[in-house]
C-alpha cells in the first residue's frame, strides 16, 4: 500500500505567483486597461486608492467586525471578502479589455 501523496496545489500556486510569465501577464493587463498617455497616473491612482481603502481601514474594519460578531475569525472573513472583490474586478477587466 502506498503512502498518501501530499497536496501540491499550494506550492504550485506559490510558485506561479513569482513566475516571471505571471508578472508579464499583469503588465499586459495594465496596458490593456489604461491608455498610454495616462498609464502611469492611472496606475498610481488605482494603487493608492486600493491601499487607502483596504490597507488603511482594515485594522478598524476588522476590530469592528470582531466586536459586532464576537467571532475571532472575522479578520479571515474580511480578507475573503476583499479577495472576492479583487477577483470580480479581474473578471470585469478581462471582459472589457
Number of C-alpha atoms within 10 A of each C-alpha: 3 4 5 6 6 6 8 8 9 9 10 10 11 10 12 13 12 10 11 10 11 12 13 11 11 11 11 10 15 18 14 15 15 15 11 11 8 9 15 13 11 16 15 11 12 12 11 12 13 12 13 12 10 14 11 12 11 16 12 9 15 19 13 14 18 14 12 10 10 10 11 13 12 19 18 11 14 16 14 12 12 13 12 12 11 12 12 12 11 12 11 11 14 12 7 8 12
